[in-house]
Amino acid sequence: MDEEKRYIQKRIWKARLQSIPFYLCRIFPVKRKKIVFCCIEGTTGYTCNPKYIAEELIRRNRKYELVWLVNDRKKKFPQEIKVVHNTLWNRAYHLSTARFWIDNSRKQLEVQKRKGQVYIQTWHAKLGFKPTCLDRGTSFSKIAYLISRHDSDMIDYVLSNSNWYDDTLPTGMLYTGAVLRTGSPRCDILVKDRTEQKRRVRSIFGLSKDANILMYAPTFRGGSQKMGRTIETNQRFPNYKRLSQVLHSRFGGRWYIFLRLHPQLVARNLDDCANDSMVINVSRVDDMYEILAGCDAFITDYSSAAFDAAVMKVPVFLYADDYKSYEKERGKLLWNLKELPFPLAEDDKELEEQILRFDKEKYLSDLEKLFRETGLTEDGNAAIHVADVIEDQVGRGKKAGIEKEKLL
Protein backbone atom coordinates (compact mmCIF):
# COMPACT_ATOMS: atom_id res chain seq x y z
CA MET A 1 0.00 0.00 0.00
CA ASP A 2 1.49 3.35 -1.01
CA GLU A 3 1.72 6.41 1.20
CA GLU A 4 -1.30 8.19 -0.30
CA LYS A 5 -3.60 5.19 0.23
CA ARG A 6 -2.48 4.86 3.84
CA TYR A 7 -3.11 8.55 4.37
CA ILE A 8 -6.61 8.35 2.85
CA GLN A 9 -7.52 5.32 4.97
CA LYS A 10 -6.30 7.14 8.06
CA ARG A 11 -8.45 10.18 7.22
CA ILE A 12 -11.51 8.01 6.56
CA TRP A 13 -11.20 6.12 9.85
CA LYS A 14 -10.63 9.38 11.71
CA ALA A 15 -13.76 10.84 10.07
CA ARG A 16 -15.81 7.79 11.04
CA LEU A 17 -14.76 8.13 14.67
CA GLN A 18 -15.38 11.87 14.68
CA SER A 19 -18.81 11.42 13.10
CA ILE A 20 -20.03 9.54 16.21
CA PRO A 21 -20.85 12.76 18.13
CA PHE A 22 -23.02 13.88 15.19
CA TYR A 23 -25.11 10.72 15.43
CA LEU A 24 -25.29 10.91 19.23
CA CYS A 25 -26.51 14.52 19.04
CA ARG A 26 -29.54 13.39 17.04
CA ILE A 27 -31.27 12.78 20.35
CA PHE A 28 -31.75 16.57 20.38
CA PRO A 29 -34.42 18.17 18.17
CA VAL A 30 -33.70 20.45 15.24
CA LYS A 31 -34.54 24.06 16.06
CA ARG A 32 -36.52 25.71 13.29
CA LYS A 33 -34.96 29.17 13.70
CA LYS A 34 -31.43 28.14 14.60
CA ILE A 35 -28.71 29.12 12.12
CA VAL A 36 -25.05 28.10 12.42
CA PHE A 37 -22.36 30.09 10.61
CA CYS A 38 -18.74 29.27 9.93
CA CYS A 39 -15.93 30.72 7.80
CA ILE A 40 -12.89 28.86 6.44
CA GLU A 41 -13.27 26.00 8.95
CA GLY A 42 -13.44 28.46 11.85
CA THR A 43 -10.01 29.98 11.21
CA THR A 44 -11.34 33.48 10.52
CA GLY A 45 -13.71 35.71 12.45
CA TYR A 46 -16.82 37.72 11.56
CA THR A 47 -16.30 38.09 7.84
CA CYS A 48 -17.04 37.17 4.22
CA ASN A 49 -20.47 36.23 2.86
CA PRO A 50 -21.77 34.64 6.10
CA LYS A 51 -21.16 37.90 7.97
CA TYR A 52 -23.34 39.98 5.68
CA ILE A 53 -26.12 37.41 5.74
CA ALA A 54 -25.98 37.46 9.56
CA GLU A 55 -26.11 41.28 9.52
CA GLU A 56 -29.31 41.23 7.47
CA LEU A 57 -30.91 38.61 9.72
CA ILE A 58 -30.02 40.67 12.79
CA ARG A 59 -31.49 43.77 11.14
CA ARG A 60 -34.78 41.96 10.55
CA ASN A 61 -35.02 41.01 14.23
CA ARG A 62 -37.00 37.81 13.70
CA LYS A 63 -35.61 36.22 16.86
CA TYR A 64 -33.36 33.76 15.12
CA GLU A 65 -30.88 31.80 17.20
CA LEU A 66 -27.59 32.74 15.55
CA VAL A 67 -24.49 30.67 16.34
CA TRP A 68 -20.97 31.17 14.98
CA LEU A 69 -18.31 28.45 15.15
CA VAL A 70 -14.85 29.96 15.47
CA ASN A 71 -11.42 28.76 16.58
CA ASP A 72 -10.51 32.01 18.36
CA ARG A 73 -13.28 33.12 20.70
CA LYS A 74 -11.53 36.46 21.23
CA LYS A 75 -12.75 37.55 17.80
CA LYS A 76 -15.38 40.28 17.92
CA PHE A 77 -18.99 39.50 17.03
CA PRO A 78 -22.32 41.30 17.49
CA GLN A 79 -24.06 40.57 20.78
CA GLU A 80 -26.93 38.94 18.89
CA ILE A 81 -24.61 36.08 17.85
CA LYS A 82 -23.63 33.26 20.19
CA VAL A 83 -19.91 32.65 19.69
CA VAL A 84 -18.97 28.98 20.12
CA HIS A 85 -15.52 27.46 20.22
CA ASN A 86 -15.12 25.28 17.14
CA THR A 87 -14.43 21.95 18.86
CA LEU A 88 -15.65 18.59 17.58
CA TRP A 89 -18.42 18.18 20.18
CA ASN A 90 -19.55 21.80 19.83
CA ARG A 91 -19.62 21.40 16.07
CA ALA A 92 -21.58 18.18 16.34
CA TYR A 93 -24.18 19.58 18.76
CA HIS A 94 -24.81 22.92 17.07
CA LEU A 95 -24.78 21.65 13.51
CA SER A 96 -27.01 18.73 14.47
CA THR A 97 -29.61 20.98 16.10
CA ALA A 98 -29.68 23.83 13.57
CA ARG A 99 -32.17 24.10 10.73
CA PHE A 100 -29.69 26.13 8.66
CA TRP A 101 -25.95 25.91 7.99
CA ILE A 102 -24.25 28.85 6.31
CA ASP A 103 -20.60 28.41 5.35
CA ASN A 104 -18.05 29.74 2.85
CA SER A 105 -15.81 26.65 2.71
CA ARG A 106 -16.05 22.88 2.84
CA LYS A 107 -17.46 20.93 5.75
CA GLN A 108 -15.08 18.14 6.72
CA LEU A 109 -15.63 14.39 6.36
CA GLU A 110 -16.96 13.83 9.87
CA VAL A 111 -19.90 16.24 9.47
CA GLN A 112 -23.27 14.49 9.11
CA LYS A 113 -26.42 16.29 8.01
CA ARG A 114 -29.96 15.40 9.13
CA LYS A 115 -33.07 15.30 6.98
CA GLY A 116 -34.80 18.65 6.73
CA GLN A 117 -31.71 20.71 7.45
CA VAL A 118 -30.79 23.38 4.90
CA TYR A 119 -27.15 23.92 3.96
CA ILE A 120 -26.42 27.17 2.12
CA GLN A 121 -22.92 27.23 0.67
CA THR A 122 -21.83 30.82 -0.05
CA TRP A 123 -18.23 29.92 -1.02
CA HIS A 124 -15.44 32.51 -0.76
CA ALA A 125 -15.03 33.20 -4.47
CA LYS A 126 -17.33 33.54 -7.45
CA LEU A 127 -15.65 34.90 -10.57
CA GLY A 128 -12.10 33.74 -9.95
CA PHE A 129 -8.77 32.70 -11.41
CA LYS A 130 -7.84 29.52 -9.59
CA PRO A 131 -9.07 26.12 -10.73
CA THR A 132 -10.75 23.99 -8.08
CA CYS A 133 -11.76 20.32 -7.89
CA LEU A 134 -11.75 18.57 -11.27
CA ASP A 135 -10.56 21.73 -13.02
CA ARG A 136 -7.21 21.22 -11.26
CA GLY A 137 -6.52 18.08 -13.23
CA THR A 138 -3.85 15.83 -11.76
CA SER A 139 -3.16 18.22 -8.88
CA PHE A 140 -6.62 17.47 -7.44
CA SER A 141 -5.80 14.83 -4.84
CA LYS A 142 -7.99 11.84 -3.95
CA ILE A 143 -8.53 13.04 -0.38
CA ALA A 144 -9.55 16.47 -1.70
CA TYR A 145 -12.04 14.72 -3.98
CA LEU A 146 -13.54 12.76 -1.07
CA ILE A 147 -13.96 15.89 1.05
CA SER A 148 -15.40 17.89 -1.84
CA ARG A 149 -17.81 15.12 -2.82
CA HIS A 150 -18.99 14.65 0.78
CA ASP A 151 -19.61 18.37 1.21
CA SER A 152 -21.31 18.90 -2.15
CA ASP A 153 -23.69 16.00 -1.52
CA MET A 154 -24.97 17.81 1.60
CA ILE A 155 -25.46 21.24 0.01
CA ASP A 156 -29.02 22.47 -0.69
CA TYR A 157 -28.15 25.83 -2.28
CA VAL A 158 -25.03 27.43 -3.69
CA LEU A 159 -24.96 31.20 -4.05
CA SER A 160 -24.03 32.47 -7.50
CA ASN A 161 -23.41 35.85 -9.06
CA SER A 162 -23.11 34.97 -12.76
CA ASN A 163 -23.76 32.60 -15.63
CA TRP A 164 -20.01 32.02 -15.69
CA TYR A 165 -20.00 30.76 -12.10
CA ASP A 166 -23.02 28.54 -12.70
CA ASP A 167 -21.16 26.88 -15.55
CA THR A 168 -18.10 26.14 -13.36
CA LEU A 169 -20.02 24.35 -10.59
CA PRO A 170 -20.15 20.79 -11.98
CA THR A 171 -16.37 20.56 -12.31
CA GLY A 172 -15.28 23.34 -9.95
CA MET A 173 -17.40 22.23 -6.97
CA LEU A 174 -18.67 18.78 -8.00
CA TYR A 175 -22.13 20.31 -7.65
CA THR A 176 -25.21 20.08 -9.87
CA GLY A 177 -27.92 21.07 -7.37
CA ALA A 178 -29.98 24.20 -6.78
CA VAL A 179 -28.34 27.59 -7.34
CA LEU A 180 -29.47 30.93 -5.89
CA ARG A 181 -28.60 33.83 -8.19
CA THR A 182 -28.35 36.32 -5.36
CA GLY A 183 -24.96 37.84 -5.98
CA SER A 184 -22.26 37.88 -3.30
CA PRO A 185 -23.36 39.27 0.10
CA ARG A 186 -19.82 40.47 0.81
CA CYS A 187 -19.96 42.62 -2.34
CA ASP A 188 -23.06 44.53 -1.22
CA ILE A 189 -20.86 47.00 0.62
CA LEU A 190 -18.82 47.53 -2.57
CA VAL A 191 -21.82 48.12 -4.84
CA LYS A 192 -23.68 50.58 -2.64
CA ASP A 193 -22.68 54.21 -2.05
CA ARG A 194 -19.20 54.07 -0.50
CA THR A 195 -18.96 57.68 0.68
CA GLU A 196 -19.42 56.92 4.36
CA GLN A 197 -17.25 53.82 4.23
CA LYS A 198 -14.39 55.76 2.63
CA ARG A 199 -14.63 58.37 5.37
CA ARG A 200 -14.74 55.69 8.06
CA VAL A 201 -11.68 53.81 6.78
CA ARG A 202 -9.60 56.97 6.66
CA SER A 203 -10.71 57.90 10.16
CA ILE A 204 -9.84 54.46 11.57
CA PHE A 205 -6.30 54.60 10.20
CA GLY A 206 -5.70 58.29 10.91
CA LEU A 207 -5.50 59.38 7.29
CA SER A 208 -6.63 62.68 5.83
CA LYS A 209 -9.99 62.83 4.09
CA ASP A 210 -8.33 63.31 0.69
CA ALA A 211 -5.85 60.42 1.10
CA ASN A 212 -5.85 57.80 -1.64
CA ILE A 213 -5.63 54.11 -0.80
CA LEU A 214 -4.52 51.13 -2.83
CA MET A 215 -4.98 47.67 -1.34
CA TYR A 216 -2.44 45.01 -2.23
CA ALA A 217 -3.82 41.53 -1.52
CA PRO A 218 -1.74 38.59 -2.80
CA THR A 219 -3.44 35.24 -2.64
CA PHE A 220 -2.69 32.02 -0.76
CA ARG A 221 0.41 30.08 -1.77
CA GLY A 222 0.72 26.36 -1.41
CA GLY A 223 -2.28 24.16 -0.76
CA SER A 224 -3.48 20.60 -0.56
CA GLN A 225 -2.16 19.40 -3.90
CA LYS A 226 -0.92 16.23 -2.24
CA MET A 227 -1.47 15.45 1.41
CA GLY A 228 -0.38 18.45 3.44
CA ARG A 229 -0.55 22.21 3.37
CA THR A 230 2.45 24.46 3.09
CA ILE A 231 2.71 28.23 3.12
CA GLU A 232 5.43 30.15 1.41
CA THR A 233 6.77 32.91 3.63
CA ASN A 234 9.27 34.28 1.12
CA GLN A 235 6.76 35.68 -1.35
CA ARG A 236 8.14 38.62 -3.27
CA PHE A 237 6.38 41.97 -2.84
CA PRO A 238 6.35 45.12 -5.01
CA ASN A 239 8.51 48.09 -4.17
CA TYR A 240 5.99 50.07 -2.11
CA LYS A 241 7.79 53.39 -2.17
CA ARG A 242 8.07 53.41 -5.95
CA LEU A 243 4.52 52.14 -6.22
CA SER A 244 3.21 55.07 -4.18
CA GLN A 245 5.19 57.53 -6.28
CA VAL A 246 3.94 56.09 -9.56
CA LEU A 247 0.34 56.18 -8.35
CA HIS A 248 0.85 59.86 -7.49
CA SER A 249 2.32 60.54 -10.94
CA ARG A 250 -0.62 58.93 -12.74
CA PHE A 251 -3.59 59.78 -10.53
CA GLY A 252 -2.35 62.61 -8.32
CA GLY A 253 -2.72 62.97 -4.55
CA ARG A 254 -0.99 61.16 -1.70
CA TRP A 255 -1.20 57.35 -1.88
CA TYR A 256 -1.06 54.80 0.91
CA ILE A 257 -0.66 51.06 0.41
CA PHE A 258 -2.86 48.77 2.50
CA LEU A 259 -1.17 45.38 2.70
CA ARG A 260 -3.65 42.54 3.02
CA LEU A 261 -2.23 39.04 3.15
CA HIS A 262 -4.39 35.92 2.98
CA PRO A 263 -5.25 34.60 6.50
CA GLN A 264 -3.18 31.50 5.76
CA LEU A 265 -0.29 33.56 4.41
CA VAL A 266 0.41 35.96 7.27
CA ALA A 267 4.13 35.35 7.64
CA ARG A 268 6.00 35.87 10.86
CA ASN A 269 8.28 38.36 9.13
CA LEU A 270 5.34 40.45 7.90
CA ASP A 271 6.58 43.59 9.64
CA ASP A 272 9.76 43.44 7.58
CA CYS A 273 7.64 43.62 4.43
CA ALA A 274 5.81 46.71 5.60
CA ASN A 275 8.41 49.01 7.09
CA ASP A 276 7.58 51.95 4.83
CA SER A 277 5.56 54.86 6.26
CA MET A 278 3.22 54.68 3.29
CA VAL A 279 2.34 51.04 4.01
CA ILE A 280 -0.39 50.06 6.48
CA ASN A 281 -0.78 46.43 7.45
CA VAL A 282 -4.45 45.43 7.45
CA SER A 283 -3.82 41.69 7.30
CA ARG A 284 -5.27 40.98 10.72
CA VAL A 285 -8.50 42.91 10.21
CA ASP A 286 -11.19 40.23 10.07
CA ASP A 287 -13.34 41.71 7.33
CA MET A 288 -11.33 42.68 4.28
CA TYR A 289 -14.40 44.05 2.50
CA GLU A 290 -15.09 46.83 5.00
CA ILE A 291 -11.56 48.06 4.22
CA LEU A 292 -11.74 47.39 0.49
CA ALA A 293 -14.90 49.51 0.27
CA GLY A 294 -12.79 52.51 1.30
CA CYS A 295 -10.06 51.96 -1.32
CA ASP A 296 -9.38 53.71 -4.62
CA ALA A 297 -7.38 51.00 -6.39
CA PHE A 298 -6.52 47.32 -5.97
CA ILE A 299 -3.65 44.97 -6.79
CA THR A 300 -3.57 41.19 -6.49
CA ASP A 301 -2.11 38.23 -8.32
CA TYR A 302 -4.71 35.44 -8.51
CA SER A 303 -7.29 36.41 -5.91
CA SER A 304 -10.97 36.43 -6.90
CA ALA A 305 -11.13 39.72 -5.00
CA ALA A 306 -9.93 41.34 -8.25
CA PHE A 307 -13.37 40.74 -9.73
CA ASP A 308 -15.04 41.92 -6.51
CA ALA A 309 -13.01 45.14 -6.43
CA ALA A 310 -13.89 45.71 -10.07
CA VAL A 311 -17.58 46.21 -9.21
CA MET A 312 -16.47 49.46 -7.54
CA LYS A 313 -15.11 50.56 -10.97
CA VAL A 314 -11.73 51.35 -9.41
CA PRO A 315 -8.44 50.49 -11.19
CA VAL A 316 -7.47 46.85 -10.62
CA PHE A 317 -3.99 45.62 -11.51
CA LEU A 318 -2.52 42.11 -11.53
CA TYR A 319 1.02 41.67 -10.19
CA ALA A 320 1.91 38.06 -10.99
CA ASP A 321 5.67 37.64 -10.85
CA ASP A 322 5.31 33.82 -10.70
CA TYR A 323 2.62 33.41 -13.37
CA LYS A 324 4.19 30.45 -15.17
CA SER A 325 5.35 28.54 -12.08
CA TYR A 326 2.03 29.13 -10.33
CA GLU A 327 0.10 27.59 -13.21
CA LYS A 328 2.48 24.65 -13.24
CA GLU A 329 1.84 23.99 -9.54
CA ARG A 330 -1.83 24.86 -9.25
CA GLY A 331 -3.15 23.97 -12.69
CA LYS A 332 -4.12 26.11 -15.67
CA LEU A 333 -5.91 29.25 -14.55
CA LEU A 334 -9.54 29.72 -15.52
CA TRP A 335 -8.74 32.93 -17.37
CA ASN A 336 -5.98 34.11 -19.66
CA LEU A 337 -4.75 37.00 -17.52
CA LYS A 338 -3.61 38.91 -20.58
CA GLU A 339 -7.14 39.01 -21.96
CA LEU A 340 -8.82 40.51 -18.88
CA PRO A 341 -9.49 44.24 -18.32
CA PHE A 342 -6.96 44.22 -15.47
CA PRO A 343 -3.48 45.36 -16.57
CA LEU A 344 -0.98 42.52 -15.98
CA ALA A 345 2.59 42.93 -14.73
CA GLU A 346 5.19 40.27 -13.98
CA ASP A 347 7.77 42.55 -12.31
CA ASP A 348 8.06 45.97 -10.67
CA LYS A 349 9.04 47.80 -13.84
CA GLU A 350 6.11 46.41 -15.78
CA LEU A 351 3.73 47.24 -12.92
CA GLU A 352 4.90 50.86 -12.91
CA GLU A 353 4.48 51.07 -16.68
CA GLN A 354 0.97 49.64 -16.52
CA ILE A 355 -0.05 52.21 -13.91
CA LEU A 356 1.46 55.14 -15.81
CA ARG A 357 -0.35 54.23 -19.03
CA PHE A 358 -3.63 53.24 -17.38
CA ASP A 359 -6.52 54.17 -19.70
CA LYS A 360 -9.62 54.70 -17.55
CA GLU A 361 -12.05 54.96 -20.45
CA LYS A 362 -10.85 51.71 -22.06
CA TYR A 363 -10.72 49.98 -18.68
CA LEU A 364 -14.34 50.82 -17.84
CA SER A 365 -15.47 49.77 -21.31
CA ASP A 366 -13.65 46.44 -20.96
CA LEU A 367 -15.19 45.94 -17.52
CA GLU A 368 -18.69 46.42 -18.85
CA LYS A 369 -17.96 43.89 -21.57
CA LEU A 370 -16.67 41.38 -18.98
CA PHE A 371 -19.72 41.82 -16.76
CA ARG A 372 -22.03 41.47 -19.73
CA GLU A 373 -20.34 38.35 -21.11
CA THR A 374 -20.28 36.61 -17.71
CA GLY A 375 -23.85 37.61 -16.86
CA LEU A 376 -22.67 39.21 -13.62
CA THR A 377 -25.34 39.96 -11.02
CA GLU A 378 -24.25 42.20 -8.14
CA ASP A 379 -27.09 44.55 -7.24
CA GLY A 380 -26.04 45.36 -3.67
CA ASN A 381 -28.91 43.35 -2.19
CA ALA A 382 -27.44 39.84 -2.08
CA ALA A 383 -27.78 39.50 1.70
CA ILE A 384 -31.42 40.55 1.45
CA HIS A 385 -32.07 37.92 -1.20
CA VAL A 386 -30.50 35.17 0.96
CA ALA A 387 -32.40 36.29 4.07
CA ASP A 388 -35.62 36.12 2.05
CA VAL A 389 -34.86 32.50 1.16
CA ILE A 390 -34.20 31.67 4.82
CA GLU A 391 -37.45 33.30 5.92
CA ASP A 392 -39.33 31.36 3.29
CA GLN A 393 -37.76 28.10 4.47
CA VAL A 394 -38.57 28.92 8.10
CA GLY A 395 -42.19 29.48 7.11
CA ARG A 396 -42.32 26.16 5.30
CA GLY A 397 -40.81 24.37 8.29
CA LYS A 398 -43.40 25.89 10.61
CA LYS A 399 -46.23 24.86 8.34
CA ALA A 400 -45.13 21.35 7.36
CA GLY A 401 -42.57 20.32 9.97
CA ILE A 402 -39.27 18.63 9.17
CA GLU A 403 -39.68 15.22 7.62
CA LYS A 404 -39.01 12.44 10.15
CA GLU A 405 -37.40 14.91 12.56
CA LYS A 406 -38.85 16.62 15.61
CA LEU A 407 -38.86 20.36 15.09
CA LEU A 408 -38.79 23.07 17.75
QUISUL-V243767 format. One record per helix or strand of 3 or more residues. SS is the DSSP state (H for helix, E for strand). FROM is the first residue (numbers start at 0). TO is the last residue. If there is no record, write none. Layout:
# QUISUL-V243767
SS & FROM & TO
SS & FROM & TO
This chain:
# QUISUL-V243767
H & 2 & 26
E & 29 & 37
H & 39 & 41
H & 47 & 59
E & 64 & 69
E & 80 & 84
H & 87 & 95
E & 97 & 102
E & 117 & 120
H & 132 & 138
H & 141 & 153
E & 156 & 159
H & 162 & 171
E & 177 & 180
H & 184 & 190
H & 194 & 203
E & 211 & 215
H & 239 & 250
E & 254 & 258
H & 269 & 272
E & 278 & 280
H & 287 & 291
E & 296 & 299
H & 304 & 309
E & 314 & 318
H & 322 & 329
H & 336 & 338
E & 342 & 344
H & 347 & 355
H & 359 & 373
H & 381 & 399
